[in-house]
Amino acid sequence: MTSKRTRRKRPVVMAAPTLVLDASTGAPLQAQVVEALRSAILAGRLAPGTRLASTRALAEQLDVSRNTVLNAYARLLSEGYLVGQTGSGTYVAREPPERLTAARRAPVREREPARVAPPVLSRRGAALAAVPALPAPGHGIPPGRMAFRVGLPALDAFPSELWGRLLHARWRRSWRDMMSPVPVEGYPPLRRAVADYLATARGVRCVPEQVFIVNGTQQALSLAAQMLLDPGDAAWVEDPGYFLARGALTAAGATLVGVPVDDEGLDVEAGLRLRPDAKLAVVTPSHQLPLGVAMSERRKQALLAWAARSKAWIVEDDYDSELRYVGRPLPSLQGFAADARVLHTGTFSKVVSPALRLGYLVVPEPLVDAFRSARNFADRYSPVLEQAVLADFISQGHFSRHVRRMRVLYAARQEALLDAGRRELRGLLDLAPLPAGMHLIGWLPEGRDEHAATARATDAGVAVIPLSSSRLERRGRGGLMLGYACVPEEEIAEAVTRLARALG
């Protein structure tokens, strides 16, 4: 006769056959166990109330340490996927945490059309929503194919092991500080490192107190526009120019004034004819985006004189000025401004990684207190740990060495693109060298449609951006922007061949 205790004993479900651990992925084994069990529970392969294998048995079957399984079970217990019963074992929870926290939804009749009133936006919100969205270059192209994504650095040359060591050392040394808030202007050692670097490499005149660490150039532009413009104020933008600057200015209610760009940079005389009363100008004087020209000394002086005379402001976007291959680095526009009418901004996205989401904004001293208040009511400050690691990366000399390596690497990749273009793209796309940067402009023959060429390139697995996406006015010859920095040299020729077939 079966005993009462035997009848109540629950079967042990060995979860191990459903788990596949792969050490080659680099993911910790504990995290793999957690994810495999969580997925099995959510998919119903492990039903509510199922008793799991003991930690010792599961560890033996997976050939991992028992601590790995213990820690995985502990995490799932804390998340509510598992429940423990003293002396009995570990079981799948009757109600997964998603069901307990999900809001109840009212039943909806099938095929009943949703009755949603059109959104009521502010005038400024409606204007911002009307700015055409620029799709990510290469939208629809598999992530593994990098040619020719604009604005993406050489991720294959990123010093990942060095960065990992700095990250580990910083966390081990001062993790408590990394969990604490920092001033809204940013992590002080990083601000000092940026100020020292800018003074040496870019000729920027500033002290650390003027440096704000921001979430990239876009946030810097947004802060400047909100603080310096009233709705309806005119703002000069380069035409063609940095696309996302338009969104920041539009969000501030500005009236955009597209000022033509020629081989000397922004045409200040044209700006004076269009709107001499503008309150702000956004420029890329060291390496114009997207054409790649440098602003002449004559134009710099004219622009600064206009700002001083009109009590206007200039935002200098120094987005990739470090990446100059020919001659000496060009001094910043801010270094010329004796009366401090220039705000200087730059980003680490182009030199280090776009995922870092860190940049800087150098604010004239009279504006520091006002910008501190504005940042306090925005997002307060950028992630602290990333700031601390970047400060170590700069102060220990790694950043300068990395920049020097990238100059050599990018010069070689640009030359490889030019060589392949001369062989494959004759009559299809006219490429010319540039002394700096991460992309080239390929000029299309007269009458060729940029958007059709972009679509064909995308179908061939090549990411390009039509030049017209950077223009306010539809004028000038059509062209395509090709980013070469992210493409290994040995892959450039094959990518150019695919592009030539697409355009031919």
Disulfide bonds with the S-S distance in Angstrom:
none
